[in-house]
Every structure is written in C-alpha cells, then in structure tokens.
Amino acid sequence: MTPVVHSMSPRGRTGGRVYLRMIHDATADSIEWRTVPDYKRAYTVRRGRKVRHLARLAPHIRALRNEPGTFLWDDLSILFFTREMRARTVFVFHHYEPLQFDSWPLEPLLWRRLFAVLPQCRAVVCVAPSWAAFLQERGVNNVQVIYNAFDLAKIDRVRGMDPAECKARLGLPQDEITVYAGKAVHWKGVETVAKAIKGEPGFRLVTTGSNTIGSPGHHFDLPRPRYLELLRACDVGVFTPRMREGWSRCAAEALLLGMPCLIQPIAGLGDLARLTEQPPPDPRRLARQIRERADAAPDESKAVYETLARFDTTYFHDAWSRLLAQAAGP
C-alpha cells in the first residue's frame, strides 16, 4: 500500500516552495501526496498576512486530525496539530527571520511556541548546518540537514553554453562586467551592491524576481530555463543580504554555472560560502573586489562545481525517501 503524506501546497517561487516541490517530485513514485492550500502566498498585502493565513487554514487542520498517514510540514500552522499529529510529522525548517514578521505583535509569540513544540515531531529537517545548530540551541535535537539539490543535467546543459552568446540573447553588453545581485526583494542586499558600483565605469547591475524594491539595475523576471541562461551570462555574483537565509538557491546555482561570487557569511548562506570558499563582500571596496572576482581562474569554477555536484537529485531522492520511510514506520 502506498504511504500517504500530507503537506502544504508546493506552489510558489520562494526557496521554500521550490524545496517542497522537489520533495514531492523526488518521491512521487513511492508516496501519495495530499495537500492543503497555502493561503499566505495569495495575499498581496503583507500586514497581518500570517494571521489571516492561519485563520483560514485552521479548518483544514481540524479535518486532518483523524486522517491516516504522515505529515511533512513547513508552516506555523503546525501549532494547530495535536501532539499525536506532531509525532507523525517531519517538519522542514527553512529559516527564521524577524525582519519578515508581518503579523506583529502576535507572530514572535507564535515562533517561540513553534520552537517549544518542534521536539514533539518525528524529525526536523533544515538545509544548512548553521540552522541545525540554531535549532539545537533551542532544545530541538531531532534535527538533520538535507541540503538544497540540483538537476545537474539541466545545469550542465546551460554550463556548456557560451556566456557571450547568452549575453547577446538577453541584450546585455559584452564590454561590461555583469554583476548579479540576486532577487530584487527586501533585505536581500541589492541596494548595497547598487550603491557600491554606482558611477563606476564598466559595470552592469542585474537582478531577478518580482522586484518589490524597484531595482535600479537591469531587471529580469524569467521562466526557469531562461533564468539559468541569465546566470550563465553574468560575470560575478554578489550576495549581501541583511536577512538570514537558509542556503541560497540563487547563489548556489550561480556558482554551479561558473559565476565567481562574493557572499555575505550570514546563517545558511555562510555555510555555502565556507563550503565553496567564496570571499565575503566589503562594501568599502566592493567595486575593486568585483573586478578581482571577474578575473577568477577557471580552475576555481571547476572545484566549486565538483563541491556542489554532490547535491544532485539522486542525493535528494535517497535522503528524503529514506527519511519519509522511517517516519511512516513504527
């Protein structure tokens, strides 16, 4: 009989939704997935978003209380679970960021309660060692790391493309250093990069995503295949977030596609920087650093690729299949 696993809907473009969707895809042949809506991503107004989301989700959680199977959850609505439900839950902890609190003053109390109930779960998964340590400091000892993973066949196809041709297709100049600063959303540090290279000759700032900050650079919102081509076209990645990320997929894919980077060593992004030996950005001399990174030796790119290539879809399938089988067992 095929095991049943309940989760939030994996729709969306955030790193957490991509990770959840990858779990669904990797285990689709061996698990029957049943999902509930993720309302908070339907709200365009952030204020009070999580509280409204929880209020709408409460009836769905009550309906699940007598359902058989395992739960794979990554949402504050686990606070509505009974203790018996949590004992059947694998919780995915993406990251914790007070900068993103949209339901103050209630939300900090909800997170405090979350840390108190996570030890009741069958297992807790995070995507970087720093977050495992963060949870263990708060008494969550049943935690393990399963990194972000990558479809290397798609990565290799784009990696084999000529960066100059990719630039031409995307309308980027050939005679400038194209600087990729990540997603143009709050707290990602795009402003820091833009300020550092403003007025400097020979730079072109590139950003992606929904552009909630009005990026001053050349902004793209592309389907995934074209997005990977854009990464291949860029010369240097600079990631200077204020927020504590999990293990940035943007930065990891940039590195896999041969882009030398400057990475702020904060939270999970720091784990990625140490693993791939990428230097930290210094806002006082960032333009000079970017020029130096643009001249990085090809051997560095090869070594970084080999380091991250361990985290392929086979690794991800095996890790999650094993964990969910254990969670469904006695």
C-alpha positions in Angstrom: 0.0 0.0 0.0 1.4 3.4 -1.0 2.2 5.6 2.0 0.1 8.8 2.4 1.9 12.1 3.2 0.1 15.3 3.8 1.8 18.7 3.2 1.2 22.3 2.3 0.7 23.0 -1.4 4.2 23.3 -3.0 3.1 26.1 -5.4 5.1 29.3 -5.4 8.6 30.6 -6.4 10.2 31.1 -3.0 13.1 28.9 -2.0 10.9 27.1 0.5 8.3 26.3 -2.1 10.9 25.1 -4.6 12.4 22.8 -1.9 9.0 21.4 -1.0 8.1 20.9 -4.7 11.4 19.0 -5.2 10.5 16.6 -2.3 7.1 16.0 -4.0 8.8 15.3 -7.4 11.6 13.2 -6.0 9.2 10.8 -4.1 6.1 10.9 -6.4 6.6 7.3 -7.5 6.5 6.0 -3.9 4.2 8.3 -2.0 0.7 9.5 -2.3 0.8 13.3 -1.7 -2.3 15.1 -0.3 -2.1 18.9 0.1 -3.8 21.8 1.7 -3.8 25.4 0.4 -1.0 27.8 1.3 -3.1 31.0 1.8 -0.4 33.4 2.9 1.1 33.5 -0.6 -2.2 34.6 -2.0 -2.2 37.9 -0.1 -0.7 40.9 -1.8 -0.8 43.0 1.4 1.8 41.7 3.9 0.5 43.3 7.1 -1.3 40.6 9.1 -0.7 38.0 6.4 0.3 35.1 8.5 -2.5 35.6 11.0 -5.1 35.6 8.1 -3.4 32.6 6.7 -3.7 30.7 10.0 -7.3 31.6 10.5 -8.3 30.3 7.0 -6.1 27.1 7.5 -7.5 26.1 10.9 -10.5 24.2 9.5 -8.2 22.2 7.1 -6.0 21.2 10.0 -9.0 20.1 12.1 -10.1 18.0 9.2 -6.8 16.2 9.1 -6.8 15.1 12.8 -8.3 11.7 12.0 -6.6 11.2 8.7 -4.0 8.4 8.5 -0.5 8.9 7.2 2.5 11.1 7.8 2.8 14.9 7.7 5.5 16.8 6.0 5.0 20.4 7.3 6.9 23.7 7.0 4.4 26.2 8.3 3.4 27.8 11.6 0.1 26.0 11.3 1.7 23.0 12.9 0.7 24.8 16.1 -2.9 23.6 15.4 -1.7 20.0 15.3 -2.5 17.7 18.1 0.5 16.1 19.9 -0.3 12.8 18.2 -0.2 14.5 14.8 3.2 16.1 15.6 4.5 12.6 16.4 3.8 11.7 12.8 5.3 14.9 11.4 8.6 15.6 9.6 9.0 19.4 9.9 11.1 21.3 7.4 12.6 24.4 8.9 13.7 26.8 6.2 14.9 29.8 8.2 13.8 32.2 10.9 13.8 35.9 10.1 12.3 38.6 12.4 12.8 41.1 9.6 9.9 39.3 7.8 7.5 39.4 10.7 4.2 40.7 9.1 1.9 39.9 11.9 3.4 41.8 14.8 3.0 41.5 17.8 1.5 38.0 17.7 4.0 36.5 15.3 7.0 36.5 17.6 5.0 34.6 20.2 3.9 32.0 17.5 7.6 31.4 16.6 8.5 31.0 20.3 5.8 28.4 20.6 7.0 26.7 17.4 10.4 26.1 18.9 8.8 24.7 22.0 6.7 22.1 20.1 9.3 21.0 17.4 10.9 18.4 19.8 7.5 16.6 19.6 8.0 16.0 15.8 9.3 12.7 14.4 12.1 14.6 12.8 13.1 18.2 11.9 15.0 18.9 8.7 16.9 22.1 7.7 19.0 22.9 4.7 22.2 24.1 6.4 24.4 23.2 9.4 24.0 26.7 10.9 20.3 26.2 11.2 20.7 22.8 12.7 22.9 24.5 15.4 20.3 27.2 15.8 17.6 24.7 16.5 19.7 22.6 18.8 20.4 25.7 20.9 16.7 25.9 21.4 16.3 22.3 22.5 15.4 20.7 19.2 17.8 17.7 19.0 15.9 15.5 16.5 17.3 17.6 13.6 19.2 16.7 10.4 20.4 18.5 7.3 19.3 17.7 3.8 20.8 20.3 1.5 19.2 22.0 -1.5 19.7 19.8 -4.5 20.1 20.5 -8.2 19.2 18.8 -11.5 22.8 18.6 -12.9 21.6 17.6 -16.4 19.9 21.0 -16.7 22.8 22.8 -15.1 25.3 21.1 -17.4 23.3 21.9 -20.5 23.4 25.6 -19.6 27.0 25.4 -18.3 28.0 24.3 -21.8 26.6 27.5 -23.3 28.9 30.4 -24.4 28.4 33.2 -21.9 28.9 35.8 -24.7 26.1 34.3 -26.7 23.8 34.2 -23.6 24.6 37.9 -23.1 23.7 38.7 -26.7 20.4 36.9 -26.4 19.5 38.7 -23.2 20.6 42.1 -24.5 23.5 42.5 -22.1 26.6 44.4 -23.2 29.7 42.4 -23.9 32.2 45.1 -22.7 30.9 45.4 -19.1 31.1 43.3 -16.0 27.6 42.0 -15.5 27.0 41.8 -11.7 24.2 39.6 -10.5 22.8 40.7 -7.1 20.1 38.1 -6.7 16.4 38.7 -6.2 15.2 42.3 -6.1 13.2 41.9 -2.9 13.5 43.4 0.6 16.5 42.6 2.8 18.4 40.8 0.0 21.1 43.5 -0.2 20.5 44.7 -3.8 20.8 48.3 -2.6 24.2 47.7 -1.1 25.5 46.4 -4.5 23.8 49.1 -6.5 25.3 51.8 -4.2 28.8 50.4 -4.4 29.0 50.3 -8.2 27.0 53.4 -8.9 29.1 55.8 -11.1 31.8 53.1 -11.6 32.6 52.6 -15.3 32.2 49.1 -16.8 29.6 47.6 -14.5 26.0 46.4 -15.3 23.8 45.5 -12.3 21.4 42.6 -12.9 18.6 41.4 -10.6 15.7 38.9 -10.9 12.4 38.1 -9.3 9.3 40.1 -8.5 11.2 43.4 -8.0 9.4 44.7 -4.9 12.1 47.3 -4.3 12.3 48.9 -7.7 15.7 47.7 -8.6 17.9 50.4 -10.3 19.6 47.7 -12.4 18.7 45.7 -15.5 15.9 43.6 -14.1 14.6 40.2 -15.4 11.6 38.1 -14.4 12.1 34.9 -16.5 10.9 31.3 -16.7 13.4 28.9 -15.3 15.3 27.9 -18.4 15.9 31.5 -19.4 16.8 32.4 -15.8 19.6 29.8 -15.9 20.8 31.3 -19.1 20.9 34.7 -17.4 23.1 33.3 -14.7 25.4 31.9 -17.3 25.6 35.3 -18.9 26.6 37.1 -15.7 30.2 37.6 -14.7 30.2 38.0 -10.9 27.6 37.3 -8.2 27.3 39.5 -5.1 25.1 38.4 -2.3 24.9 40.8 0.6 21.6 40.1 2.4 20.6 41.5 5.7 18.2 38.6 6.2 19.3 35.2 7.5 18.7 32.9 4.6 18.6 29.1 4.6 21.1 28.0 1.9 20.5 30.3 -1.0 19.5 28.5 -4.2 20.2 31.7 -6.2 23.8 31.8 -5.0 24.4 28.0 -5.3 23.1 27.9 -8.9 25.2 30.9 -9.8 28.2 29.1 -8.5 27.3 25.8 -10.3 27.0 27.8 -13.6 30.6 29.1 -13.3 30.0 32.5 -11.7 32.6 33.6 -9.1 30.9 35.2 -6.2 31.2 37.4 -3.1 29.0 36.0 -0.4 28.0 37.5 2.9 28.7 34.8 5.5 25.4 35.0 7.3 23.3 32.0 8.5 22.9 29.3 5.8 24.5 31.5 3.2 27.6 31.5 5.3 27.7 27.7 5.2 27.5 27.9 1.4 30.3 30.4 1.3 32.6 28.3 3.5 31.9 25.1 1.6 32.7 26.8 -1.8 35.5 29.1 -0.4 33.8 32.3 -1.7 35.1 35.5 -0.1 32.9 38.0 1.7 32.0 41.3 0.2 33.4 44.5 1.7 31.1 47.5 0.9 34.1 49.9 1.2 35.9 48.3 -1.7 33.2 46.3 -3.4 33.9 47.6 -6.9 37.5 46.5 -6.7 36.5 43.1 -5.3 34.1 42.6 -8.2 36.8 43.3 -10.7 39.1 40.9 -9.0 36.4 38.2 -8.9 35.7 38.7 -12.6 39.3 37.6 -13.2 39.0 34.4 -11.1 40.9 31.4 -12.5 38.8 28.8 -14.4 40.1 26.1 -12.0 38.2 27.7 -9.2 34.9 27.3 -11.0 35.7 23.6 -11.7 36.4 23.0 -8.0 33.3 24.7 -6.9 31.2 22.7 -9.3 32.6 19.5 -8.1 31.9 20.5 -4.5 28.2 21.3 -5.1 27.6 18.5 -7.6 27.4 16.1 -4.7 24.0 17.5 -4.0 22.2 16.2 -7.1 18.7 14.8 -7.5 19.9 11.3 -6.6 21.2 12.5 -3.3 18.0 14.3 -2.6 15.8 11.4 -3.6 17.7 9.0 -1.4 17.8 11.3 1.6 14.1 12.1 1.5 12.9 8.6 0.6 14.8 7.2 3.5 13.5 9.7 6.0 9.9 9.5 4.9 10.0 5.7 5.0 11.4 5.9 8.6 8.7 8.4 9.5 5.9 6.1 8.2 7.3 3.1 10.1 6.6 2.0 13.6 
